[in-house]
Amino acid sequence: MDWGTKTTGCRREPPHVHAETANLNIMKTALVTLALLLLHTQNVAAQAVSPVTTPAQAPAPATAAAPAAATDTARAATEPTTPTAPDGPEAKDAKDETSDNDFPDKGWLVSAGGTATLTEGNSSTRVFGVQLDADRESFRYFVGIEGSARYGKTRVVSIVPDPRGETEAIREGRPGGSFEENINDWLLSNKYGRYLSDRRSHYIYTLASVESDRFRGFWIRSQGQLGYGYRLANERLSAKVEAGLDFTEDHQVVGSIRSRLSLAANMLIEYVISDTLTLRENFSHVRTLETNILDVSPLEDHRTRSNTSFQVKLTDNFDLRTSAILDYASVPAPGAHKTDIKFTTAVLYSIL
């Protein structure tokens, strides 16, 4: 058959030409459709972030694909667009600024309170105490200041048999006699931490404290720490684990000045049980590397302190705190016991 002959006024093409033409038309249609979808997506994104809204456009017919594409391109060029976020160091600065806004510095949180125990009659006791807490935390750092003092006296009067036989019993000690001091301690500490990452999980810290407790065997104890900490937190739980070096110097009641360098490990937990009840645990442990007074081998001399407290919110400004403080020293000061336990209850008032 001659493919070049005329038939009813139309030229007949070979079958492979028809197939190539059909494939070309399909590719053109797909490209035009893809271009329209991309332009439509760009227009929708621009309208979503733009304060100026434009009426919806009717879909262009398939036969007018090229003019519709040109119109959409011109419209997209004239419509306002949202500036894109910067890359590189500028993007990091923008992220840091957002994070700072998410964790604003709320200023100082200060609370002060006191406790008192008075008994009279068969026994006479006078115990007074004061407590001060000040905390401040921002996106980059945290500061904690703690101060406390207690002073107490008691007059011991006991009932014993009367050796003269005139009465069944007598009371030892003169009524109205002098009181004996049995509590005399105070503490002042300051802790500063600096976060190392935007996630506020890694930080370095310093701790400086001075305390006195002559019934534990020292007039003055000076302590300093430097170390690294890791923080985990969610809506109700905040936990910090720390490790570092500790230097402590004691001016003992009996004996001379005792100083030692130690390894320190701390754990601080705060758990919000409910809107009105909070549990706190402050645990610290130090192991001495060297000593210049007692003949002990390295790592034998160690100290542990555990401060567990429950705090109940009474009103917007008043809180009730009950604490149990345990101090243990494997090598105590001369004349002192290894273990010392204190139970305190204080009413706190939020000043700031």
Helices and strands as residue ranges (DSSP letters): E 6-7, E 10-11, H 15-49, G 62-64, H 65-78, H 89-102, E 109-119, E 124-137, E 141-155, E 159-161, E 169-171, E 180-195, E 202-213, G 214-216, E 218-233, E 237-252, E 257-272, E 277-288, E 302-313, E 318-329, E 339-350
